[in-house]
Amino acid sequence: MPVLFPFLEFDPEETAISYAARLASLHIGSSVLPFLRDIEVKASDLLACKDQALERLASMAGVDVADLHRNSARSLGKRWFDLRGNVLSAEFFANPYTVFCPACLREDDAGGADPALARRGRLIWTLRPVRTCPVHGLALIRRKKVAWDDAFHQLALRVPERNDALDELVDGALQRSPSPLQEYVIARLDGAMGPTWLDSQTLEQAVRATEMLGVLLEFGPEAQPGQLSDNDWDAAGRAGYAATSKGEGGIRDAFQATQSRFLKQGIKPERGNVLGATYRWLASPKNSKDPGDIRRIMREHIFATIEVAAGTSILGERLPRRRLHSVESLASEAKLDPRTLRNVLAARGLVPIDGKVTGYHVFDADEGDRVAASIQRSTNVISLPKALNCTRPQAGQLVDEGMLDPIADGRKRVAGRTRKAIDNRDIERFLLALRASTRPTDKAVEGMVPISKAAEKARLSCMEIVHLVLGGFLQNVARIGEVEGYAAILVDPVEIRTQKALHLPGISASQAFARLKLPKSTGWELVHREENPRLEPIVIEGPNRQHRFFRFREDTVAAFASEYTTEIRVANANDVEKKDVVATLKKCGVRPVLGEAEIGLDLYCAAAIPTIEPA
């Protein structure tokens, strides 16, 4: 078979189509189409890089066909191509644009030869993710297709600029370094290994996921990809690569960072408005191409950070069971007042308590359901005496001593009616424990009286007697069969006086908190703390091992009062208004050792309090 003469060397950076155009200039001094007819190669076959076209071209030019194949994107049909073993869609390539670096063309022209012969169309210019010349650090120039044969990207025709005009193109080109994404694409095509997660995806999946994530990071959820310039896409690739190169963790962090900024605006976070074009791309039914693992990662992020109702389908997978609630969604499902629910959730630590909470803050759905259920089955404190069959003071003592906690936990300073409601299960547990500590009787037993009467005789509070009963300290405890609840219990005042001296050292919690002028909820917070400042209790364990309660040494309470103080105590001690104390402390820079958010009020070191003067 005849070989074209003179021989023209194939440049390992150029495409087979570029080589054919240079051969045409050398051998017939014309454009590529007449040349292809002369060597009996169909133009459409060369554009598709079909095997027979490349083999014919290689044999006529006397070059290795493997070199042509290496730099050719072979058509697989239906707008899919194979480049060096990578299956890529037509969208991965720069077509129908002709892309070039003016500085590279100027160097090609420098030999003084015919530009049609000297100018080489580099393979990397045909790739859409490549937007910067790696040699000269210039943004590549893109020119739209005008005529049919522009598909051959004959640079002498598509770039008519020469000499000074070409210099102007070079001088006007944007200077920048190649993006890390571009460098990754070129290296991967050369067979180099890159970041693990990106390498686990197809090349097109890796690029598309990186760029679309970058759109979100660089331009926000409102960005419209169709309106982005080529320079915008370069910036998106840089931003996205910083995340995707770190793998799934980096991608999740990027989603979370975007979402955190969005939440500060106080707008309801939904997958569309938080994750923007990135989500729309993955969710679009028109997107027939598999986007890769980015879809799973985003789906898991949505399920893990945004409240989604059970049964909702997200990015091709249905959520079988709700994972997260917001105040708004839980209030709607449980048919509760959102304000009441928010207060209880704040007290339980599921949403912030510092006033920054919105109805869209998310929390564990199971925990939220339990809170909602406790509200739904609660008994208002006003109705507690009836539920327990006791007096209002007796019911109040049970709450104050921590035997019955309000459903808001009873140890957090949270407003709302939930501070005045008790979970019915707590009431049931108390009554069952009380019942289990007694022996039934059909009638009043001589010498035994109700708890309230015994409290008068023994000079104790009813709650202190209840502790003795539940702890198993008393032998003589009866329960009148036909009477329900608290009022059914009979005790022996004589035995109680004896046990009082043995098992009730110090003072009760209510007495201790009163001496310190602390709200009951604050007092309990200080008792249950594991580190100072804390109020150290005496722990009393009942012989039946079923009940434990706290007492307090008077010297411990006095020591705490000496070391720590509150604004109201300082105000009372100095005979001034509380506002005067607050103003002075602020002016002097005195900060509390424990704040309101932690224990319900500000607690100060007494030694740090300055002299207080009336305003």
C-alpha positions as CSV (number, residue, x, y, z in Angstrom):
1,M,0.0,0.0,0.0
2,P,1.4,3.4,-0.9
3,V,2.6,5.7,1.9
4,L,2.3,9.4,1.7
5,F,5.5,11.3,1.1
6,P,7.0,13.3,2.6
7,F,6.4,11.8,6.0
8,L,4.7,13.9,8.7
9,E,5.3,12.9,12.3
10,F,2.3,12.4,14.5
11,D,2.4,14.6,17.7
12,P,1.6,12.5,20.8
13,E,-0.5,15.4,22.1
14,E,-2.7,15.9,19.1
15,T,-5.9,14.2,17.9
16,A,-6.2,12.0,14.8
17,I,-8.5,14.6,13.3
18,S,-5.8,17.3,13.8
19,Y,-3.3,15.0,12.2
20,A,-5.5,14.5,9.2
21,A,-5.9,18.2,8.8
22,R,-2.1,18.8,8.9
23,L,-1.7,16.0,6.3
24,A,-4.2,17.7,4.1
25,S,-2.2,20.9,4.2
26,L,1.1,19.1,3.5
27,H,0.0,16.9,0.6
28,I,-2.7,18.8,-1.2
29,G,-2.5,22.3,0.2
30,S,-6.2,22.2,1.0
31,S,-8.7,21.5,3.7
32,V,-9.3,18.1,5.2
33,L,-12.4,17.0,3.3
34,P,-10.8,16.8,-0.2
35,F,-7.9,15.0,1.3
36,L,-10.1,12.4,3.0
37,R,-11.8,11.7,-0.3
38,D,-8.4,11.2,-1.9
39,I,-7.3,8.6,0.6
40,E,-10.7,7.0,0.6
41,V,-11.7,7.8,4.2
42,K,-15.2,8.8,5.0
43,A,-15.3,12.1,6.8
44,S,-18.1,10.9,9.1
45,D,-16.1,7.8,10.0
46,L,-13.0,9.8,10.9
47,L,-15.2,12.1,13.1
48,A,-16.5,9.0,14.8
49,C,-12.9,7.7,15.0
50,K,-14.0,4.4,13.6
51,D,-11.4,1.7,13.5
52,Q,-11.3,1.4,9.7
53,A,-10.9,5.1,9.3
54,L,-8.0,5.3,11.7
55,E,-6.4,2.2,10.2
56,R,-6.6,3.7,6.7
57,L,-5.2,7.0,7.8
58,A,-2.4,5.4,9.8
59,S,-1.4,3.1,6.9
60,M,-1.4,5.9,4.4
61,A,0.6,8.2,6.6
62,G,3.0,5.5,7.8
63,V,2.3,5.9,11.5
64,D,1.4,3.5,14.3
65,V,-2.4,3.2,14.4
66,A,-2.2,2.6,18.2
67,D,-1.0,6.2,18.6
68,L,-4.0,7.5,16.7
69,H,-6.4,5.3,18.7
70,R,-4.9,6.6,22.0
71,N,-5.8,10.1,21.2
72,S,-9.2,9.4,19.6
73,A,-12.6,9.3,21.2
74,R,-14.2,6.3,19.4
75,S,-18.0,6.6,18.9
76,L,-20.0,3.9,20.6
77,G,-23.3,5.2,19.2
78,K,-26.1,7.3,20.8
79,R,-23.7,10.1,21.8
80,W,-21.3,7.8,23.8
81,F,-17.6,7.5,23.2
82,D,-14.6,5.5,24.4
83,L,-11.4,7.4,25.2
84,R,-8.6,5.3,26.5
85,G,-11.0,2.8,28.1
86,N,-13.2,5.5,29.6
87,V,-16.8,5.5,28.4
88,L,-17.8,9.2,28.1
89,S,-20.9,11.0,26.9
90,A,-20.9,13.7,24.2
91,E,-21.4,16.2,27.0
92,F,-17.9,15.4,28.4
93,F,-16.3,16.9,25.2
94,A,-16.0,20.5,24.1
95,N,-17.8,19.8,20.8
96,P,-19.2,21.6,19.0
97,Y,-16.8,24.3,20.1
98,T,-13.3,24.6,18.8
99,V,-11.0,25.2,21.8
100,F,-7.5,26.5,21.8
101,C,-4.7,28.2,23.6
102,P,-3.5,31.3,21.6
103,A,0.0,31.0,23.1
104,C,0.3,27.4,22.0
105,L,-0.8,28.4,18.5
106,R,1.7,31.3,18.5
107,E,4.5,28.8,19.3
108,D,3.2,26.5,16.6
109,D,3.4,29.4,14.1
110,A,6.8,30.5,15.2
111,G,8.6,28.2,12.8
112,G,7.3,30.2,9.9
113,A,5.5,27.2,8.3
114,D,2.0,27.3,7.1
115,P,-0.4,27.5,10.1
116,A,-2.5,24.8,8.6
117,L,0.5,22.5,8.8
118,A,2.0,23.7,12.0
119,R,-1.0,24.1,14.3
120,R,-1.9,21.0,16.3
121,G,-5.2,20.5,17.9
122,R,-4.3,19.1,21.4
123,L,-6.4,16.2,22.7
124,I,-6.9,17.9,26.1
125,W,-8.5,20.9,24.3
126,T,-11.4,18.6,23.3
127,L,-12.3,17.8,26.9
128,R,-14.9,20.1,28.5
129,P,-13.3,19.9,32.0
130,V,-10.0,21.2,30.6
131,R,-10.3,25.0,30.6
132,T,-6.8,26.2,31.2
133,C,-3.6,25.7,29.2
134,P,-1.2,23.8,31.5
135,V,1.8,25.1,29.6
136,H,1.0,28.8,29.5
137,G,-1.5,29.3,32.4
138,L,-4.1,30.9,30.1
139,A,-7.8,30.3,30.0
140,L,-8.6,28.4,26.8
141,I,-10.6,30.2,24.1
142,R,-13.8,28.6,22.8
143,R,-15.3,29.3,19.4
144,K,-18.8,28.2,18.4
145,K,-19.3,26.0,15.4
146,V,-20.5,27.9,12.3
147,A,-20.2,25.5,9.4
148,W,-20.5,21.8,9.1
149,D,-16.8,21.2,8.5
150,D,-16.0,23.2,11.7
151,A,-16.4,19.8,13.4
152,F,-12.8,19.0,12.1
153,H,-11.5,22.0,14.2
154,Q,-9.0,23.1,11.4
155,L,-7.1,25.7,13.4
156,A,-5.9,27.6,10.4
157,L,-9.5,28.2,9.5
158,R,-11.2,28.4,12.8
159,V,-8.5,30.7,14.2
160,P,-7.6,33.1,11.3
161,E,-5.6,35.4,13.7
162,R,-1.9,35.6,12.9
163,N,1.0,37.6,14.3
164,D,-0.2,40.8,16.0
165,A,-3.8,39.6,16.1
166,L,-2.7,36.4,17.7
167,D,-0.6,38.4,20.2
168,E,-3.7,40.3,21.1
169,L,-5.5,37.1,21.9
170,V,-2.7,36.0,24.1
171,D,-2.5,39.3,25.9
172,G,-6.3,39.3,26.4
173,A,-6.5,35.8,27.8
174,L,-7.2,35.3,31.5
175,Q,-4.2,34.1,33.4
176,R,-4.7,31.4,36.0
177,S,-3.3,28.0,37.0
178,P,-5.0,24.8,35.9
179,S,-7.6,23.6,38.3
180,P,-6.9,20.5,40.4
181,L,-9.9,18.9,38.7
182,Q,-8.4,19.5,35.3
183,E,-5.1,18.1,36.4
184,Y,-6.9,15.0,37.8
185,V,-8.7,14.4,34.5
186,I,-5.5,14.6,32.4
187,A,-3.6,12.4,34.9
188,R,-6.3,9.8,35.0
189,L,-6.4,9.6,31.2
190,D,-2.7,9.0,31.3
191,G,-3.3,6.1,33.7
192,A,-2.3,7.8,37.0
193,M,-4.0,7.0,40.3
194,G,-5.8,9.8,42.1
195,P,-8.0,10.3,45.2
196,T,-9.7,7.0,46.1
197,W,-13.3,8.1,46.0
198,L,-12.9,9.9,42.6
199,D,-11.1,6.8,41.2
200,S,-14.0,4.6,42.3
201,Q,-16.3,6.5,40.0
202,T,-16.2,6.6,36.2
203,L,-14.3,9.6,34.9
204,E,-17.4,11.4,33.9
205,Q,-19.2,10.7,37.2
206,A,-16.1,12.0,39.1
207,V,-16.1,15.2,37.0
208,R,-19.8,15.8,37.0
209,A,-20.2,15.2,40.8
210,T,-17.2,17.5,41.5
211,E,-18.5,20.3,39.3
212,M,-22.1,20.1,40.5
213,L,-21.0,20.1,44.1
214,G,-18.8,23.0,43.3
215,V,-21.8,25.0,41.9
216,L,-23.5,24.6,45.3
217,L,-20.4,25.6,47.2
218,E,-19.2,28.4,45.0
219,F,-22.5,30.0,43.9
220,G,-25.1,28.8,46.5
221,P,-28.3,26.9,46.2
222,E,-29.9,29.6,44.0
223,A,-27.4,29.1,41.2
224,Q,-28.7,28.1,37.8
225,P,-26.1,25.9,36.0
226,G,-27.4,27.0,32.6
227,Q,-26.5,30.6,33.3
228,L,-22.9,29.9,34.4
229,S,-20.0,31.0,32.2
230,D,-17.0,28.8,31.4
231,N,-15.0,30.7,34.0
232,D,-17.8,30.0,36.5
233,W,-17.5,26.3,35.8
234,D,-13.8,26.4,36.3
235,A,-14.4,28.0,39.7
236,A,-17.0,25.4,40.5
237,G,-14.6,22.6,39.6
238,R,-11.9,24.0,42.0
239,A,-14.4,24.3,44.9
240,G,-15.9,20.9,44.3
241,Y,-12.5,19.1,44.0
242,A,-11.6,20.4,47.5
243,A,-14.5,18.3,48.8
244,T,-14.6,15.3,46.4
245,S,-10.9,14.7,46.7
246,K,-11.4,14.0,50.4
247,G,-14.0,11.3,49.6
248,E,-17.4,10.8,51.2
249,G,-16.4,12.6,54.4
250,G,-15.4,15.7,52.4
251,I,-18.6,15.6,50.4
252,R,-20.8,15.3,53.5
253,D,-18.9,18.1,55.2
254,A,-19.5,20.3,52.2
255,F,-23.3,19.6,52.3
256,Q,-23.3,20.3,56.0
257,A,-21.4,23.6,55.7
258,T,-23.8,24.8,53.0
259,Q,-26.8,23.7,55.1
260,S,-25.4,25.4,58.3
261,R,-25.1,28.7,56.4
262,F,-28.6,28.3,55.1
263,L,-30.1,27.6,58.5
264,K,-28.8,30.9,59.9
265,Q,-31.3,32.6,57.7
266,G,-34.2,31.1,59.6
267,I,-35.8,29.6,56.5
268,K,-37.3,26.1,56.6
269,P,-34.6,23.7,55.3
270,E,-35.9,21.6,52.4
271,R,-33.7,19.5,50.2
272,G,-34.4,21.6,47.1
273,N,-33.7,25.0,48.6
274,V,-30.7,23.9,50.7
275,L,-29.0,21.7,48.2
276,G,-30.0,23.6,45.1
277,A,-29.0,22.7,41.6
278,T,-26.9,19.7,42.9
279,Y,-30.1,18.1,44.2
280,R,-32.2,19.1,41.2
281,W,-29.6,17.4,38.9
282,L,-29.7,14.2,40.9
283,A,-33.4,14.2,41.2
284,S,-34.3,15.1,37.7
285,P,-36.2,12.3,35.8
286,K,-34.6,13.7,32.6
287,N,-31.2,12.7,33.8
288,S,-30.7,9.3,32.2
289,K,-27.0,9.0,33.1
290,D,-26.0,7.3,36.3
291,P,-24.5,10.1,38.4
292,G,-22.6,7.6,40.6
293,D,-22.1,7.4,44.3
294,I,-22.9,11.1,44.8
295,R,-26.6,10.3,44.7
296,R,-26.3,7.9,47.6
297,I,-24.2,10.3,49.6
298,M,-26.7,13.1,49.2
299,R,-29.6,10.9,49.9
300,E,-28.0,9.7,53.2
301,H,-27.2,13.4,54.1
302,I,-30.8,14.4,53.5
303,F,-32.1,11.5,55.6
304,A,-29.6,12.3,58.4
305,T,-30.0,16.0,58.6
306,I,-33.4,17.1,57.2
307,E,-36.8,16.0,58.5
308,V,-38.4,13.7,56.0
309,A,-41.7,11.9,56.5
310,A,-41.7,8.1,56.5
311,G,-42.6,6.8,53.0
312,T,-41.1,9.8,51.2
313,S,-38.9,8.8,48.2
314,I,-35.6,10.7,48.0
315,L,-33.3,10.2,45.0
316,G,-34.6,6.8,44.1
317,E,-35.0,5.4,47.6
318,R,-38.0,5.5,50.0
319,L,-37.4,6.3,53.7
320,P,-39.2,3.4,55.5
321,R,-39.2,5.0,58.9
322,R,-38.8,8.7,59.9
323,R,-35.4,9.5,61.4
324,L,-35.8,13.1,62.3
325,H,-38.5,15.5,63.4
326,S,-38.7,19.3,63.6
327,V,-40.8,21.1,66.2
328,E,-43.1,21.9,63.3
329,S,-43.4,18.3,62.0
330,L,-43.8,16.7,65.4
331,A,-46.4,19.2,66.5
332,S,-48.4,18.6,63.4
333,E,-48.2,14.8,63.7
334,A,-48.9,14.7,67.4
335,K,-51.5,17.5,67.2
336,L,-49.7,19.5,69.9
337,D,-49.2,23.2,70.4
338,P,-45.8,24.0,68.9
339,R,-44.9,26.4,71.7
340,T,-45.7,23.9,74.4
341,L,-43.8,21.2,72.5
342,R,-40.8,23.4,71.9
343,N,-40.5,24.2,75.7
344,V,-40.5,20.5,76.5
345,L,-38.0,19.6,73.8
346,A,-35.7,22.4,75.0
347,A,-35.9,21.1,78.5
348,R,-35.0,17.6,77.3
349,G,-32.0,18.9,75.4
350,L,-33.4,18.0,72.0
351,V,-33.6,21.6,70.8
352,P,-31.6,24.7,71.9
353,I,-32.8,26.4,75.1
354,D,-31.0,29.8,74.5
355,G,-33.7,31.4,72.4
356,K,-32.1,30.6,69.0
357,V,-34.3,27.6,68.3
358,T,-36.6,27.7,65.3
359,G,-39.4,25.4,64.4
360,Y,-37.1,23.8,61.9
361,H,-34.4,22.5,64.2
362,V,-34.2,18.8,63.8
363,F,-33.8,16.0,66.4
364,D,-34.1,12.3,66.8
365,A,-37.6,11.2,65.8
366,D,-37.9,8.4,68.3
367,E,-36.8,10.8,71.2
368,G,-39.3,13.3,69.9
369,D,-42.1,10.8,69.7
370,R,-41.5,9.9,73.3
371,V,-41.6,13.5,74.4
372,A,-44.9,14.0,72.5
373,A,-46.4,10.9,74.0
374,S,-45.5,12.1,77.5
375,I,-47.3,15.4,76.8
376,Q,-50.3,13.6,75.5
377,R,-50.6,11.3,78.5
378,S,-49.8,14.0,81.1
379,T,-51.9,15.1,84.1
380,N,-51.9,18.8,85.0
381,V,-50.5,19.5,88.4
382,I,-53.8,21.1,89.3
383,S,-55.4,17.7,88.8
384,L,-52.6,15.8,90.6
385,P,-54.3,15.7,94.0
386,K,-57.3,14.0,92.5
387,A,-55.1,11.5,90.6
388,L,-53.2,10.7,93.8
389,N,-56.1,11.1,96.2
390,C,-54.1,13.5,98.3
391,T,-54.2,17.2,99.3
392,R,-52.7,19.9,97.1
393,P,-49.8,20.6,99.5
394,Q,-49.0,16.8,99.6
395,A,-48.9,16.8,95.8
396,G,-46.7,19.8,95.7
397,Q,-44.2,18.2,98.1
398,L,-43.9,15.2,95.8
399,V,-43.0,17.5,92.9
400,D,-40.7,19.7,94.9
401,E,-38.8,16.7,96.3
402,G,-38.3,15.2,92.8
403,M,-40.6,12.2,93.4
404,L,-42.7,13.4,90.5
405,D,-40.9,15.4,87.8
406,P,-42.8,17.7,85.4
407,I,-42.6,16.4,81.9
408,A,-40.3,19.2,81.0
409,D,-37.8,17.3,83.3
410,G,-38.4,19.5,86.3
411,R,-34.8,20.5,86.3
412,K,-34.8,23.1,83.6
413,R,-36.1,26.7,83.6
414,V,-38.6,26.3,80.8
415,A,-41.8,28.2,80.5
416,G,-45.1,26.7,79.6
417,R,-47.9,24.6,81.0
418,T,-45.7,21.5,80.7
419,R,-43.9,22.7,83.8
420,K,-47.2,22.0,85.5
421,A,-47.9,18.6,84.1
422,I,-46.8,15.1,85.1
423,D,-46.4,12.1,82.9
424,N,-49.1,9.6,83.8
425,R,-46.6,6.8,83.8
426,D,-44.7,8.5,86.6
427,I,-47.9,8.8,88.6
428,E,-48.6,5.2,88.1
429,R,-45.1,4.1,89.1
430,F,-45.3,6.2,92.3
431,L,-48.7,4.7,93.3
432,L,-47.5,1.2,92.5
433,A,-44.4,1.7,94.6
434,L,-46.5,3.1,97.5
435,R,-48.9,0.2,97.2
436,A,-46.1,-2.4,97.2
437,S,-44.7,-0.9,100.5
438,T,-47.9,-1.5,102.4
439,R,-50.0,-4.4,103.7
440,P,-53.7,-4.3,102.9
441,T,-56.4,-4.0,105.7
442,D,-60.2,-3.7,105.6
443,K,-60.4,-1.2,108.4
444,A,-58.4,1.4,110.4
445,V,-55.8,-0.1,112.7
446,E,-55.6,1.2,116.2
447,G,-52.8,3.6,116.7
448,M,-52.3,4.1,113.0
449,V,-53.2,7.3,111.2
450,P,-53.0,8.8,107.6
451,I,-49.7,10.3,106.5
452,S,-50.9,13.9,107.0
453,K,-51.9,13.2,110.6
454,A,-48.7,11.4,111.4
455,A,-46.7,14.3,109.9
456,E,-48.4,16.7,112.4
457,K,-47.6,14.4,115.3
458,A,-44.0,13.6,114.3
459,R,-43.3,17.2,113.2
460,L,-42.2,16.0,109.8
461,S,-43.4,16.8,106.3
462,C,-45.6,14.3,104.5
463,M,-42.9,13.8,102.0
464,E,-40.4,12.7,104.6
465,I,-42.8,10.0,105.8
466,V,-43.3,8.9,102.2
467,H,-39.5,8.5,101.9
468,L,-39.6,6.3,105.0
469,V,-42.4,4.2,103.6
470,L,-41.0,3.7,100.2
471,G,-37.5,2.9,101.5
472,G,-38.8,0.1,103.7
473,F,-37.8,1.8,107.0
474,L,-41.2,1.3,108.6
475,Q,-42.7,-2.0,109.8
476,N,-46.2,-0.8,110.5
477,V,-47.6,0.5,107.2
478,A,-51.2,-0.4,106.2
479,R,-53.4,0.3,103.2
480,I,-57.2,0.5,103.5
481,G,-58.5,-1.7,100.7
482,E,-61.5,0.3,99.5
483,V,-59.5,3.6,99.4
484,E,-57.4,4.6,96.4
485,G,-54.0,6.2,96.3
486,Y,-52.1,8.3,98.9
487,A,-55.0,8.7,101.3
488,A,-55.3,4.9,101.7
489,I,-51.9,4.7,103.6
490,L,-51.9,4.4,107.4
491,V,-48.7,4.7,109.5
492,D,-47.7,4.6,113.2
493,P,-46.6,8.0,114.5
494,V,-44.6,6.4,117.3
495,E,-42.6,4.3,114.9
496,I,-42.1,7.3,112.7
497,R,-40.7,9.4,115.5
498,T,-38.2,6.6,116.2
499,Q,-37.1,6.2,112.6
500,K,-36.9,10.0,112.1
501,A,-33.9,10.2,114.4
502,L,-32.2,7.2,112.7
503,H,-32.8,7.8,109.0
504,L,-33.6,11.5,108.4
505,P,-30.3,13.3,109.1
506,G,-29.9,17.0,108.2
507,I,-32.7,18.8,106.3
508,S,-34.8,18.1,103.3
509,A,-34.2,19.3,99.7
510,S,-37.0,21.8,100.0
511,Q,-35.5,23.3,103.2
512,A,-32.0,23.4,101.7
513,F,-33.2,25.2,98.5
514,A,-35.3,27.6,100.6
515,R,-32.3,28.6,102.7
516,L,-30.2,29.2,99.5
517,K,-33.2,31.1,98.0
518,L,-33.0,28.9,94.9
519,P,-35.8,27.6,92.7
520,K,-36.5,23.9,93.2
521,S,-35.4,23.2,89.6
522,T,-32.1,25.1,90.1
523,G,-31.5,23.3,93.4
524,W,-31.9,19.9,91.7
525,E,-29.6,20.9,88.9
526,L,-26.9,21.7,91.5
527,V,-27.4,18.4,93.2
528,H,-27.2,16.4,90.1
529,R,-24.0,18.0,88.8
530,E,-20.9,15.9,88.6
531,E,-18.4,18.8,89.1
532,N,-18.3,22.0,91.2
533,P,-20.1,24.1,91.9
534,R,-22.5,21.4,93.1
535,L,-24.6,21.0,96.3
536,E,-23.4,17.8,97.9
537,P,-26.3,15.7,99.3
538,I,-26.5,12.9,101.9
539,V,-27.7,9.8,99.9
540,I,-30.1,7.7,101.9
541,E,-30.6,4.1,100.6
542,G,-33.6,2.2,101.9
543,P,-33.1,-1.3,103.4
544,N,-35.4,-2.6,100.7
545,R,-33.0,-1.3,98.0
546,Q,-36.1,0.0,96.1
547,H,-35.9,3.7,97.0
548,R,-33.2,6.3,97.4
549,F,-33.5,9.9,98.5
550,F,-31.4,12.9,99.4
551,R,-30.9,14.9,102.6
552,F,-28.5,17.8,103.2
553,R,-26.2,18.7,106.1
554,E,-26.8,22.2,107.4
555,D,-23.1,23.0,107.4
556,T,-22.9,21.9,103.8
557,V,-25.7,24.3,102.8
558,A,-24.2,27.1,104.9
559,A,-20.8,26.6,103.2
560,F,-22.4,26.6,99.7
561,A,-24.3,29.9,100.6
562,S,-21.0,31.4,101.8
563,E,-19.1,30.5,98.6
564,Y,-21.8,31.1,96.0
565,T,-24.6,33.6,95.6
566,T,-27.2,34.9,93.2
567,E,-28.3,38.3,92.0
568,I,-31.4,38.2,94.2
569,R,-29.4,37.3,97.3
570,V,-26.9,40.1,96.6
571,A,-29.8,42.5,96.1
572,N,-31.5,41.5,99.4
573,A,-28.2,41.7,101.3
574,N,-27.5,45.2,100.1
575,D,-31.1,46.4,100.2
576,V,-31.0,47.4,96.5
577,E,-33.0,46.4,93.4
578,K,-32.0,43.4,91.4
579,K,-31.5,45.6,88.4
580,D,-28.8,47.6,90.3
581,V,-27.0,44.3,91.0
582,V,-27.1,43.3,87.4
583,A,-25.9,46.7,86.2
584,T,-23.0,46.7,88.7
585,L,-21.9,43.2,87.8
586,K,-21.9,43.9,84.1
587,K,-20.0,47.1,84.6
588,C,-17.3,45.4,86.7
589,G,-17.1,42.4,84.3
590,V,-18.1,39.9,86.9
591,R,-19.3,36.7,85.1
592,P,-21.3,33.9,86.7
593,V,-19.6,30.6,87.4
594,L,-22.8,28.9,86.1
595,G,-25.2,30.5,83.7
596,E,-29.0,30.6,83.3
597,A,-28.9,28.3,80.4
598,E,-27.3,25.6,82.6
599,I,-29.2,25.8,85.9
600,G,-32.0,28.3,85.4
601,L,-30.3,31.4,86.9
602,D,-26.9,33.0,87.1
603,L,-24.7,31.7,90.0
604,Y,-21.7,33.8,91.1
605,C,-18.7,33.3,93.3
606,A,-19.5,35.3,96.4
607,A,-15.9,36.5,96.7
608,A,-16.1,38.2,93.3
609,I,-19.1,40.4,94.1
610,P,-18.1,44.1,94.3
611,T,-19.7,46.8,96.5
612,I,-23.2,47.4,95.2
613,E,-24.6,50.9,95.2
614,P,-28.2,51.9,94.4
615,A,-28.6,53.3,90.9
